[in-house]
């Protein structure tokens, strides 16, 4: 769904989270099942939520350029940037 900034009032997606050195887009979207969105940040962090926090806005795609810790062929956000997907 694109690249998104963190919220200016906390996390962009704050309902549920985990971090792992085996992070993939698939593992994050599965973890976020039941929520509207799954966001991967900094290559290894997964965040879930139904709405974005205040101040979170779309960002240029090139700002979400960190490789996923568990799958170097895919991109998983960046510093303060989330690659956002529909949750599974």
Phi and psi restraints in degrees (range 20) as a CNS / XPLOR table:
assign (resid 1 and name C) (resid 2 and name N)
       (resid 2 and name CA) (resid 2 and name C) 1.0 121.8 20.0 2
assign (resid 2 and name N) (resid 2 and name CA)
       (resid 2 and name C) (resid 3 and name N) 1.0 -174.0 20.0 2
assign (resid 2 and name C) (resid 3 and name N)
       (resid 3 and name CA) (resid 3 and name C) 1.0 -101.8 20.0 2
assign (resid 3 and name N) (resid 3 and name CA)
       (resid 3 and name C) (resid 4 and name N) 1.0 138.1 20.0 2
assign (resid 3 and name C) (resid 4 and name N)
       (resid 4 and name CA) (resid 4 and name C) 1.0 -134.9 20.0 2
assign (resid 4 and name N) (resid 4 and name CA)
       (resid 4 and name C) (resid 5 and name N) 1.0 142.8 20.0 2
assign (resid 4 and name C) (resid 5 and name N)
       (resid 5 and name CA) (resid 5 and name C) 1.0 -79.8 20.0 2
assign (resid 5 and name N) (resid 5 and name CA)
       (resid 5 and name C) (resid 6 and name N) 1.0 160.8 20.0 2
assign (resid 5 and name C) (resid 6 and name N)
       (resid 6 and name CA) (resid 6 and name C) 1.0 -67.4 20.0 2
assign (resid 6 and name N) (resid 6 and name CA)
       (resid 6 and name C) (resid 7 and name N) 1.0 161.9 20.0 2
assign (resid 6 and name C) (resid 7 and name N)
       (resid 7 and name CA) (resid 7 and name C) 1.0 -73.1 20.0 2
assign (resid 7 and name N) (resid 7 and name CA)
       (resid 7 and name C) (resid 8 and name N) 1.0 152.8 20.0 2
assign (resid 7 and name C) (resid 8 and name N)
       (resid 8 and name CA) (resid 8 and name C) 1.0 -82.2 20.0 2
assign (resid 8 and name N) (resid 8 and name CA)
       (resid 8 and name C) (resid 9 and name N) 1.0 -4.7 20.0 2
assign (resid 8 and name C) (resid 9 and name N)
       (resid 9 and name CA) (resid 9 and name C) 1.0 -122.9 20.0 2
assign (resid 9 and name N) (resid 9 and name CA)
       (resid 9 and name C) (resid 10 and name N) 1.0 32.1 20.0 2
assign (resid 9 and name C) (resid 10 and name N)
       (resid 10 and name CA) (resid 10 and name C) 1.0 124.6 20.0 2
assign (resid 10 and name N) (resid 10 and name CA)
       (resid 10 and name C) (resid 11 and name N) 1.0 -145.0 20.0 2
assign (resid 10 and name C) (resid 11 and name N)
       (resid 11 and name CA) (resid 11 and name C) 1.0 -84.6 20.0 2
assign (resid 11 and name N) (resid 11 and name CA)
       (resid 11 and name C) (resid 12 and name N) 1.0 147.2 20.0 2
assign (resid 11 and name C) (resid 12 and name N)
       (resid 12 and name CA) (resid 12 and name C) 1.0 -65.7 20.0 2
assign (resid 12 and name N) (resid 12 and name CA)
       (resid 12 and name C) (resid 13 and name N) 1.0 -42.2 20.0 2
assign (resid 12 and name C) (resid 13 and name N)
       (resid 13 and name CA) (resid 13 and name C) 1.0 -124.4 20.0 2
assign (resid 13 and name N) (resid 13 and name CA)
       (resid 13 and name C) (resid 14 and name N) 1.0 117.2 20.0 2
assign (resid 13 and name C) (resid 14 and name N)
       (resid 14 and name CA) (resid 14 and name C) 1.0 -126.3 20.0 2
assign (resid 14 and name N) (resid 14 and name CA)
       (resid 14 and name C) (resid 15 and name N) 1.0 9.3 20.0 2
assign (resid 14 and name C) (resid 15 and name N)
       (resid 15 and name CA) (resid 15 and name C) 1.0 -73.1 20.0 2
assign (resid 15 and name N) (resid 15 and name CA)
       (resid 15 and name C) (resid 16 and name N) 1.0 -36.8 20.0 2
assign (resid 15 and name C) (resid 16 and name N)
       (resid 16 and name CA) (resid 16 and name C) 1.0 -158.3 20.0 2
assign (resid 16 and name N) (resid 16 and name CA)
       (resid 16 and name C) (resid 17 and name N) 1.0 146.2 20.0 2
assign (resid 16 and name C) (resid 17 and name N)
       (resid 17 and name CA) (resid 17 and name C) 1.0 -152.9 20.0 2
assign (resid 17 and name N) (resid 17 and name CA)
       (resid 17 and name C) (resid 18 and name N) 1.0 156.2 20.0 2
assign (resid 17 and name C) (resid 18 and name N)
       (resid 18 and name CA) (resid 18 and name C) 1.0 -158.9 20.0 2
assign (resid 18 and name N) (resid 18 and name CA)
       (resid 18 and name C) (resid 19 and name N) 1.0 161.7 20.0 2
assign (resid 18 and name C) (resid 19 and name N)
       (resid 19 and name CA) (resid 19 and name C) 1.0 -132.8 20.0 2
assign (resid 19 and name N) (resid 19 and name CA)
       (resid 19 and name C) (resid 20 and name N) 1.0 144.2 20.0 2
assign (resid 19 and name C) (resid 20 and name N)
       (resid 20 and name CA) (resid 20 and name C) 1.0 -158.9 20.0 2
assign (resid 20 and name N) (resid 20 and name CA)
       (resid 20 and name C) (resid 21 and name N) 1.0 146.6 20.0 2
assign (resid 20 and name C) (resid 21 and name N)
       (resid 21 and name CA) (resid 21 and name C) 1.0 -77.0 20.0 2
assign (resid 21 and name N) (resid 21 and name CA)
       (resid 21 and name C) (resid 22 and name N) 1.0 -0.5 20.0 2
assign (resid 21 and name C) (resid 22 and name N)
       (resid 22 and name CA) (resid 22 and name C) 1.0 -108.8 20.0 2
assign (resid 22 and name N) (resid 22 and name CA)
       (resid 22 and name C) (resid 23 and name N) 1.0 19.2 20.0 2
assign (resid 22 and name C) (resid 23 and name N)
       (resid 23 and name CA) (resid 23 and name C) 1.0 -59.7 20.0 2
assign (resid 23 and name N) (resid 23 and name CA)
       (resid 23 and name C) (resid 24 and name N) 1.0 133.2 20.0 2
assign (resid 23 and name C) (resid 24 and name N)
       (resid 24 and name CA) (resid 24 and name C) 1.0 -134.2 20.0 2
assign (resid 24 and name N) (resid 24 and name CA)
       (resid 24 and name C) (resid 25 and name N) 1.0 163.3 20.0 2
assign (resid 24 and name C) (resid 25 and name N)
       (resid 25 and name CA) (resid 25 and name C) 1.0 -61.0 20.0 2
assign (resid 25 and name N) (resid 25 and name CA)
       (resid 25 and name C) (resid 26 and name N) 1.0 -41.0 20.0 2
assign (resid 25 and name C) (resid 26 and name N)
       (resid 26 and name CA) (resid 26 and name C) 1.0 -64.0 20.0 2
assign (resid 26 and name N) (resid 26 and name CA)
       (resid 26 and name C) (resid 27 and name N) 1.0 -41.2 20.0 2
assign (resid 26 and name C) (resid 27 and name N)
       (resid 27 and name CA) (resid 27 and name C) 1.0 -67.9 20.0 2
assign (resid 27 and name N) (resid 27 and name CA)
       (resid 27 and name C) (resid 28 and name N) 1.0 -35.8 20.0 2
assign (resid 27 and name C) (resid 28 and name N)
       (resid 28 and name CA) (resid 28 and name C) 1.0 -69.9 20.0 2
assign (resid 28 and name N) (resid 28 and name CA)
       (resid 28 and name C) (resid 29 and name N) 1.0 -46.0 20.0 2
assign (resid 28 and name C) (resid 29 and name N)
       (resid 29 and name CA) (resid 29 and name C) 1.0 -65.3 20.0 2
assign (resid 29 and name N) (resid 29 and name CA)
       (resid 29 and name C) (resid 30 and name N) 1.0 -34.8 20.0 2
assign (resid 29 and name C) (resid 30 and name N)
       (resid 30 and name CA) (resid 30 and name C) 1.0 -67.8 20.0 2
assign (resid 30 and name N) (resid 30 and name CA)
       (resid 30 and name C) (resid 31 and name N) 1.0 -41.3 20.0 2
assign (resid 30 and name C) (resid 31 and name N)
       (resid 31 and name CA) (resid 31 and name C) 1.0 -61.2 20.0 2
assign (resid 31 and name N) (resid 31 and name CA)
       (resid 31 and name C) (resid 32 and name N) 1.0 -33.5 20.0 2
assign (resid 31 and name C) (resid 32 and name N)
       (resid 32 and name CA) (resid 32 and name C) 1.0 -90.7 20.0 2
assign (resid 32 and name N) (resid 32 and name CA)
       (resid 32 and name C) (resid 33 and name N) 1.0 10.2 20.0 2
assign (resid 32 and name C) (resid 33 and name N)
       (resid 33 and name CA) (resid 33 and name C) 1.0 -52.0 20.0 2
assign (resid 33 and name N) (resid 33 and name CA)
       (resid 33 and name C) (resid 34 and name N) 1.0 135.0 20.0 2
assign (resid 33 and name C) (resid 34 and name N)
       (resid 34 and name CA) (resid 34 and name C) 1.0 99.3 20.0 2
assign (resid 34 and name N) (resid 34 and name CA)
       (resid 34 and name C) (resid 35 and name N) 1.0 -14.8 20.0 2
assign (resid 34 and name C) (resid 35 and name N)
       (resid 35 and name CA) (resid 35 and name C) 1.0 -105.7 20.0 2
assign (resid 35 and name N) (resid 35 and name CA)
       (resid 35 and name C) (resid 36 and name N) 1.0 162.8 20.0 2
assign (resid 35 and name C) (resid 36 and name N)
       (resid 36 and name CA) (resid 36 and name C) 1.0 -74.1 20.0 2
assign (resid 36 and name N) (resid 36 and name CA)
       (resid 36 and name C) (resid 37 and name N) 1.0 -38.0 20.0 2
assign (resid 36 and name C) (resid 37 and name N)
       (resid 37 and name CA) (resid 37 and name C) 1.0 -129.4 20.0 2
assign (resid 37 and name N) (resid 37 and name CA)
       (resid 37 and name C) (resid 38 and name N) 1.0 149.4 20.0 2
assign (resid 37 and name C) (resid 38 and name N)
       (resid 38 and name CA) (resid 38 and name C) 1.0 -126.1 20.0 2
assign (resid 38 and name N) (resid 38 and name CA)
       (resid 38 and name C) (resid 39 and name N) 1.0 133.5 20.0 2
assign (resid 38 and name C) (resid 39 and name N)
       (resid 39 and name CA) (resid 39 and name C) 1.0 -129.0 20.0 2
assign (resid 39 and name N) (resid 39 and name CA)
       (resid 39 and name C) (resid 40 and name N) 1.0 134.1 20.0 2
assign (resid 39 and name C) (resid 40 and name N)
       (resid 40 and name CA) (resid 40 and name C) 1.0 -111.2 20.0 2
assign (resid 40 and name N) (resid 40 and name CA)
       (resid 40 and name C) (resid 41 and name N) 1.0 130.0 20.0 2
assign (resid 40 and name C) (resid 41 and name N)
       (resid 41 and name CA) (resid 41 and name C) 1.0 -130.4 20.0 2
assign (resid 41 and name N) (resid 41 and name CA)
       (resid 41 and name C) (resid 42 and name N) 1.0 145.9 20.0 2
assign (resid 41 and name C) (resid 42 and name N)
       (resid 42 and name CA) (resid 42 and name C) 1.0 56.4 20.0 2
assign (resid 42 and name N) (resid 42 and name CA)
       (resid 42 and name C) (resid 43 and name N) 1.0 27.3 20.0 2
assign (resid 42 and name C) (resid 43 and name N)
       (resid 43 and name CA) (resid 43 and name C) 1.0 79.6 20.0 2
assign (resid 43 and name N) (resid 43 and name CA)
       (resid 43 and name C) (resid 44 and name N) 1.0 -19.4 20.0 2
assign (resid 43 and name C) (resid 44 and name N)
       (resid 44 and name CA) (resid 44 and name C) 1.0 -144.6 20.0 2
assign (resid 44 and name N) (resid 44 and name CA)
       (resid 44 and name C) (resid 45 and name N) 1.0 5.3 20.0 2
assign (resid 44 and name C) (resid 45 and name N)
       (resid 45 and name CA) (resid 45 and name C) 1.0 -111.6 20.0 2
assign (resid 45 and name N) (resid 45 and name CA)
       (resid 45 and name C) (resid 46 and name N) 1.0 136.8 20.0 2
assign (resid 45 and name C) (resid 46 and name N)
       (resid 46 and name CA) (resid 46 and name C) 1.0 -119.9 20.0 2
assign (resid 46 and name N) (resid 46 and name CA)
       (resid 46 and name C) (resid 47 and name N) 1.0 132.4 20.0 2
assign (resid 46 and name C) (resid 47 and name N)
       (resid 47 and name CA) (resid 47 and name C) 1.0 -129.2 20.0 2
assign (resid 47 and name N) (resid 47 and name CA)
       (resid 47 and name C) (resid 48 and name N) 1.0 143.1 20.0 2
assign (resid 47 and name C) (resid 48 and name N)
       (resid 48 and name CA) (resid 48 and name C) 1.0 -123.6 20.0 2
assign (resid 48 and name N) (resid 48 and name CA)
       (resid 48 and name C) (resid 49 and name N) 1.0 153.4 20.0 2
assign (resid 48 and name C) (resid 49 and name N)
       (resid 49 and name CA) (resid 49 and name C) 1.0 178.8 20.0 2
assign (resid 49 and name N) (resid 49 and name CA)
       (resid 49 and name C) (resid 50 and name N) 1.0 168.6 20.0 2
assign (resid 49 and name C) (resid 50 and name N)
       (resid 50 and name CA) (resid 50 and name C) 1.0 -101.2 20.0 2
assign (resid 50 and name N) (resid 50 and name CA)
       (resid 50 and name C) (resid 51 and name N) 1.0 -14.4 20.0 2
assign (resid 50 and name C) (resid 51 and name N)
       (resid 51 and name CA) (resid 51 and name C) 1.0 -153.1 20.0 2
assign (resid 51 and name N) (resid 51 and name CA)
       (resid 51 and name C) (resid 52 and name N) 1.0 156.3 20.0 2
assign (resid 51 and name C) (resid 52 and name N)
       (resid 52 and name CA) (resid 52 and name C) 1.0 -85.8 20.0 2
assign (resid 52 and name N) (resid 52 and name CA)
       (resid 52 and name C) (resid 53 and name N) 1.0 142.4 20.0 2
assign (resid 52 and name C) (resid 53 and name N)
       (resid 53 and name CA) (resid 53 and name C) 1.0 -66.3 20.0 2
assign (resid 53 and name N) (resid 53 and name CA)
       (resid 53 and name C) (resid 54 and name N) 1.0 159.1 20.0 2
assign (resid 53 and name C) (resid 54 and name N)
       (resid 54 and name CA) (resid 54 and name C) 1.0 -56.5 20.0 2
assign (resid 54 and name N) (resid 54 and name CA)
       (resid 54 and name C) (resid 55 and name N) 1.0 135.1 20.0 2
assign (resid 54 and name C) (resid 55 and name N)
       (resid 55 and name CA) (resid 55 and name C) 1.0 87.8 20.0 2
assign (resid 55 and name N) (resid 55 and name CA)
       (resid 55 and name C) (resid 56 and name N) 1.0 -6.7 20.0 2
assign (resid 55 and name C) (resid 56 and name N)
       (resid 56 and name CA) (resid 56 and name C) 1.0 -79.0 20.0 2
assign (resid 56 and name N) (resid 56 and name CA)
       (resid 56 and name C) (resid 57 and name N) 1.0 125.3 20.0 2
assign (resid 56 and name C) (resid 57 and name N)
       (resid 57 and name CA) (resid 57 and name C) 1.0 -132.3 20.0 2
assign (resid 57 and name N) (resid 57 and name CA)
       (resid 57 and name C) (resid 58 and name N) 1.0 164.2 20.0 2
assign (resid 57 and name C) (resid 58 and name N)
       (resid 58 and name CA) (resid 58 and name C) 1.0 -63.2 20.0 2
assign (resid 58 and name N) (resid 58 and name CA)
       (resid 58 and name C) (resid 59 and name N) 1.0 146.4 20.0 2
assign (resid 58 and name C) (resid 59 and name N)
       (resid 59 and name CA) (resid 59 and name C) 1.0 -128.1 20.0 2
assign (resid 59 and name N) (resid 59 and name CA)
       (resid 59 and name C) (resid 60 and name N) 1.0 157.1 20.0 2
assign (resid 59 and name C) (resid 60 and name N)
       (resid 60 and name CA) (resid 60 and name C) 1.0 -58.6 20.0 2
assign (resid 60 and name N) (resid 60 and name CA)
       (resid 60 and name C) (resid 61 and name N) 1.0 141.5 20.0 2
assign (resid 60 and name C) (resid 61 and name N)
       (resid 61 and name CA) (resid 61 and name C) 1.0 -55.6 20.0 2
assign (resid 61 and name N) (resid 61 and name CA)
       (resid 61 and name C) (resid 62 and name N) 1.0 -32.9 20.0 2
assign (resid 61 and name C) (resid 62 and name N)
       (resid 62 and name CA) (resid 62 and name C) 1.0 -70.0 20.0 2
assign (resid 62 and name N) (resid 62 and name CA)
       (resid 62 and name C) (resid 63 and name N) 1.0 -9.6 20.0 2
assign (resid 62 and name C) (resid 63 and name N)
       (resid 63 and name CA) (resid 63 and name C) 1.0 -83.3 20.0 2
assign (resid 63 and name N) (resid 63 and name CA)
       (resid 63 and name C) (resid 64 and name N) 1.0 -11.2 20.0 2
assign (resid 63 and name C) (resid 64 and name N)
       (resid 64 and name CA) (resid 64 and name C) 1.0 -107.0 20.0 2
assign (resid 64 and name N) (resid 64 and name CA)
       (resid 64 and name C) (resid 65 and name N) 1.0 71.3 20.0 2
assign (resid 64 and name C) (resid 65 and name N)
       (resid 65 and name CA) (resid 65 and name C) 1.0 -121.2 20.0 2
assign (resid 65 and name N) (resid 65 and name CA)
       (resid 65 and name C) (resid 66 and name N) 1.0 11.5 20.0 2
assign (resid 65 and name C) (resid 66 and name N)
       (resid 66 and name CA) (resid 66 and name C) 1.0 -82.9 20.0 2
assign (resid 66 and name N) (resid 66 and name CA)
       (resid 66 and name C) (resid 67 and name N) 1.0 137.7 20.0 2
assign (resid 66 and name C) (resid 67 and name N)
       (resid 67 and name CA) (resid 67 and name C) 1.0 -72.6 20.0 2
assign (resid 67 and name N) (resid 67 and name CA)
       (resid 67 and name C) (resid 68 and name N) 1.0 145.3 20.0 2
assign (resid 67 and name C) (resid 68 and name N)
       (resid 68 and name CA) (resid 68 and name C) 1.0 -64.8 20.0 2
assign (resid 68 and name N) (resid 68 and name CA)
       (resid 68 and name C) (resid 69 and name N) 1.0 136.8 20.0 2
assign (resid 68 and name C) (resid 69 and name N)
       (resid 69 and name CA) (resid 69 and name C) 1.0 -59.4 20.0 2
assign (resid 69 and name N) (resid 69 and name CA)
       (resid 69 and name C) (resid 70 and name N) 1.0 -34.0 20.0 2
assign (resid 69 and name C) (resid 70 and name N)
       (resid 70 and name CA) (resid 70 and name C) 1.0 -99.2 20.0 2
assign (resid 70 and name N) (resid 70 and name CA)
       (resid 70 and name C) (resid 71 and name N) 1.0 -0.6 20.0 2
assign (resid 70 and name C) (resid 71 and name N)
       (resid 71 and name CA) (resid 71 and name C) 1.0 -158.8 20.0 2
assign (resid 71 and name N) (resid 71 and name CA)
       (resid 71 and name C) (resid 72 and name N) 1.0 90.8 20.0 2
assign (resid 71 and name C) (resid 72 and name N)
       (resid 72 and name CA) (resid 72 and name C) 1.0 -66.1 20.0 2
assign (resid 72 and name N) (resid 72 and name CA)
       (resid 72 and name C) (resid 73 and name N) 1.0 -5.5 20.0 2
assign (resid 72 and name C) (resid 73 and name N)
       (resid 73 and name CA) (resid 73 and name C) 1.0 -87.0 20.0 2
assign (resid 73 and name N) (resid 73 and name CA)
       (resid 73 and name C) (resid 74 and name N) 1.0 -7.7 20.0 2
assign (resid 73 and name C) (resid 74 and name N)
       (resid 74 and name CA) (resid 74 and name C) 1.0 -123.3 20.0 2
assign (resid 74 and name N) (resid 74 and name CA)
       (resid 74 and name C) (resid 75 and name N) 1.0 159.8 20.0 2
assign (resid 74 and name C) (resid 75 and name N)
       (resid 75 and name CA) (resid 75 and name C) 1.0 -103.8 20.0 2
assign (resid 75 and name N) (resid 75 and name CA)
       (resid 75 and name C) (resid 76 and name N) 1.0 137.8 20.0 2
assign (resid 75 and name C) (resid 76 and name N)
       (resid 76 and name CA) (resid 76 and name C) 1.0 -129.1 20.0 2
assign (resid 76 and name N) (resid 76 and name CA)
       (resid 76 and name C) (resid 77 and name N) 1.0 68.4 20.0 2
assign (resid 76 and name C) (resid 77 and name N)
       (resid 77 and name CA) (resid 77 and name C) 1.0 71.2 20.0 2
assign (resid 77 and name N) (resid 77 and name CA)
       (resid 77 and name C) (resid 78 and name N) 1.0 -149.2 20.0 2
assign (resid 77 and name C) (resid 78 and name N)
       (resid 78 and name CA) (resid 78 and name C) 1.0 -172.1 20.0 2
assign (resid 78 and name N) (resid 78 and name CA)
       (resid 78 and name C) (resid 79 and name N) 1.0 -171.2 20.0 2
assign (resid 78 and name C) (resid 79 and name N)
       (resid 79 and name CA) (resid 79 and name C) 1.0 -65.2 20.0 2
assign (resid 79 and name N) (resid 79 and name CA)
       (resid 79 and name C) (resid 80 and name N) 1.0 114.9 20.0 2
assign (resid 79 and name C) (resid 80 and name N)
       (resid 80 and name CA) (resid 80 and name C) 1.0 70.5 20.0 2
assign (resid 80 and name N) (resid 80 and name CA)
       (resid 80 and name C) (resid 81 and name N) 1.0 14.7 20.0 2
assign (resid 80 and name C) (resid 81 and name N)
       (resid 81 and name CA) (resid 81 and name C) 1.0 -132.2 20.0 2
assign (resid 81 and name N) (resid 81 and name CA)
       (resid 81 and name C) (resid 82 and name N) 1.0 136.9 20.0 2
assign (resid 81 and name C) (resid 82 and name N)
       (resid 82 and name CA) (resid 82 and name C) 1.0 -112.5 20.0 2
assign (resid 82 and name N) (resid 82 and name CA)
       (resid 82 and name C) (resid 83 and name N) 1.0 134.0 20.0 2
assign (resid 82 and name C) (resid 83 and name N)
       (resid 83 and name CA) (resid 83 and name C) 1.0 -83.8 20.0 2
assign (resid 83 and name N) (resid 83 and name CA)
       (resid 83 and name C) (resid 84 and name N) 1.0 117.1 20.0 2
assign (resid 83 and name C) (resid 84 and name N)
       (resid 84 and name CA) (resid 84 and name C) 1.0 -104.2 20.0 2
assign (resid 84 and name N) (resid 84 and name CA)
       (resid 84 and name C) (resid 85 and name N) 1.0 137.2 20.0 2
assign (resid 84 and name C) (resid 85 and name N)
       (resid 85 and name CA) (resid 85 and name C) 1.0 -132.9 20.0 2
assign (resid 85 and name N) (resid 85 and name CA)
       (resid 85 and name C) (resid 86 and name N) 1.0 158.7 20.0 2
assign (resid 85 and name C) (resid 86 and name N)
       (resid 86 and name CA) (resid 86 and name C) 1.0 -71.2 20.0 2
assign (resid 86 and name N) (resid 86 and name CA)
       (resid 86 and name C) (resid 87 and name N) 1.0 133.2 20.0 2
assign (resid 86 and name C) (resid 87 and name N)
       (resid 87 and name CA) (resid 87 and name C) 1.0 -68.3 20.0 2
assign (resid 87 and name N) (resid 87 and name CA)
       (resid 87 and name C) (resid 88 and name N) 1.0 154.1 20.0 2
